[in-house]
Amino acid sequence: MEAPTFLDFIIHTTGLPGYIVFTWFVMSVIVLFALFARLTLKVMPSGFQNVVEAIVEGIYGFVEDILGEKETKKHFKLIATLGIFIFFANITELIPYFTPPTSSWNTTIAMAILVFVYYQFLGIKTHGFRYVKQFMGPVWWLVPLMLPVEIIGHFARILSLSVRLFGNIGGDDLLLAIMFFLAPWLIPLPIMALVLLSAVLQAFIFALLSTLYISAAVSHEA
C-alpha cells in the first residue's frame, strides 16, 4: 500500500476538496514568485527580473492590441491575473501526485462566471440602457426572436470558457497519468511537452476570449 503524501494529509485533515487545496497551493506559489520579483527589483534588470518583465510586457502588449491603451490600464490586472493563474494551475499536472485545479469544473466555471459578470457590469456602466438595447435587435418586431437568442448566446460564453478549459486540462491529466502507469520506467517526454504546450495554449485562449468579451462590452458600437 502506497504511503500518503503530504498533500493527502492536508486534504484529509482539512476536509477540503482536493481542487481547493491545489488551488491555494498554486496561489501561494504565484504570490511567492511575485514577492521575490518585487524584492529583487533593480534599476538595471538581469536574470529573473528580465524574465518577469518580458512576460508582463508581452501580456500587456497583447491586451493593448485589443483594448487600446486607455482600457488596458483599467482591465489589464484582471486579465493578466487570470492568465497567469490558469498557466500555473495547468502545469501542476506535470508534478507527480498533483491534480491541476483547472481539471475541476468548479474552478473553471468560477472564473468564467467572474468574467461574465465583470464584462456585463462594464457594458451597463459604459452604455447604460443602450447596452441592454443591443439584446433586442435592430427593429422592435424582432425583439421576441432576438432577445432569447442573445441571452442564450451570452450565457453560453460561460460554458464555452469553463468547459473548454476543464475538458482539455482534464483530458491531458488523464492521458499523462495513463502514460506514467503504462511506462513508469520511461518518462513520456513527448507527452509532457504536448501537455506543457496545451497548458500555455489554454491559458492564452481563456485570456484572449475574456479580453474580446470586455472589448465588445466597452466598445462604442455596443
C-alpha positions, 0 to 999 in steps of 0.5 A: 500500500502506497504511503500518503503524501503530504498533500493527502494529509492536508486534504484529509485533515482539512476536509477540503476538496482536493481542487481547493487545496491545489488551488491555494497551493498554486496561489501561494506559489504565484504570490511567492514568485511575485514577492521575490520579483518585487524584492529583487527589483533593480534599476538595471534588470538581469536574470529573473527580473528580465524574465518577469518583465518580458512576460508582463510586457508581452501580456500587456502588449497583447491586451493593448492590441485589443483594448487600446491603451486607455482600457488596458490600464483599467482591465489589464490586472484582471486579465493578466491575473487570470492568465497567469493563474490558469498557466500555473494551475495547468502545469501542476499536472506535470508534478507527480501526485498533483491534480491541476485545479483547472481539471475541476469544473468548479474552478473553471466555471468560477472564473468564467462566471467572474468574467461574465459578470465583470464584462456585463457590469462594464457594458451597463456602466459604459452604455447604460440602457443602450447596452441592454438595447443591443439584446433586442435587435435592430427593429422592435418586431424582432425583439421576441426572436432576438432577445432569447437568442442573445441571452442564450448566446451570452450565457453560453460564453460561460460554458464555452470558457469553463468547459473548454478549459476543464475538458482539455486540462482534464483530458491531458491529466488523464492521458499523462497519468495513463502514460506514467502507469503504462511506462513508469520506467520511461518518462513520456517526454513527448507527452509532457511537452504536448501537455506543457504546450496545451497548458500555455495554449489554454491559458492564452485562449481563456485570456484572449476570449475574456479580453474580446468579451470586455472589448465588445462590452466597452466598445462604442458600437455596443 
